[in-house]
Amino acid sequence: MRTGDEERTETAFLAAAGRACAAGAEVLVLGCAGMTGLQRVVGEKLGLPVVDGAAAAVELAESPVALGLTTSRVGSYAEPLPEQRVWARPERR
């Protein structure tokens, strides 16, 4: 069962998506993880591709592993700077 907030969110997103389509959009990309799940509803109702940004980011992060890529071993990056630690107490004002 959906809550009133979910219905209002869907209605508002469909209205905004409709305006984007009217302006010429051919694909929509959801902007945050809070919109996950809307891609199915919006895609079905508007008949266009809708990309879930969070799912796309996860797939992108997983792709180097799936391709069998590893960290570069060339060594052209600079060595990390040594950490500087200061153990003094902060000054009081």
N, C-alpha and C positions, 0 to 999 in steps of 0.2 A: 504494500500500500504506500502510495506517495504522500508526502506531506504538502501542505499549502505552499511552503517555501520552495519546494522542488517544482511545483506547478508554475508558480510565479517566475521562477528562474527560467524554466523552459519557455514560457510565453514571451518573456523579455528577450531571451536569446533568439528565438525564432523571429521576432519582430526586427531585431538588429540584423540578423542574417538575411532577412528578406530585403532590407534596405541595401545591404552590401551586394546582394545579387542584382538588384535593380540598377546599381551603379556599375555593374559589369563583372563582379567577382565570379570566378568559376570554381573556386575551391576556398574553403574556410579552414583556418588553423586556430584551434582553441588555445588561449593564452596562459592557462594555469591548470594545475592539478585539480582544483576545485570544480572544473568543468568536465572532468572525466565522466563519461557516460552520456553526455549530450551528443557526442558525435553520431551515435546510432540514430537517435530520434531526429536530429536536425537533418542528417543525411537522407534518411528515409522520407521525411516530410518535404524537403526541398529538392531532392533528387540530384544532389551534387556531392562530391567528396568532402569529407570533413576530417581533418587530421587532429588527433588528440596529441597535443604538444608534449605532455608528460610521457606518454607511451613512445612517442617518436624519439624523445631524448634517451630513454632507456635503451631502445633498439640501437641508437647511434653509439651509445657507450659500450654496448655489447659487441658491436660489429668488429672491432679489432681482434677480439678474442676468437670470434667465429671464423675470421680470416686467417687465424694462426699467427697474427703479428705479435711481436714482443717489443719491449723497450729498446731503443736504439743503443747499440754498443760502440758507435763510432767515437764518442767522447768529445764531440765538438762543443758541447755546452760548457760553460764556466763551472768550476767547482763551487759549491755553496760557500758563502762567507761563514767564518766561524761565528758562533753565537756569542754575543756579549751579554754577560749577566752583571747586573748591578744589585748588590745586596744591601745598599743603604736604605734607611727608612725614608719614606716621603716626608718632605718638609711640611710643617704645620703652618697654617696662616693665622 
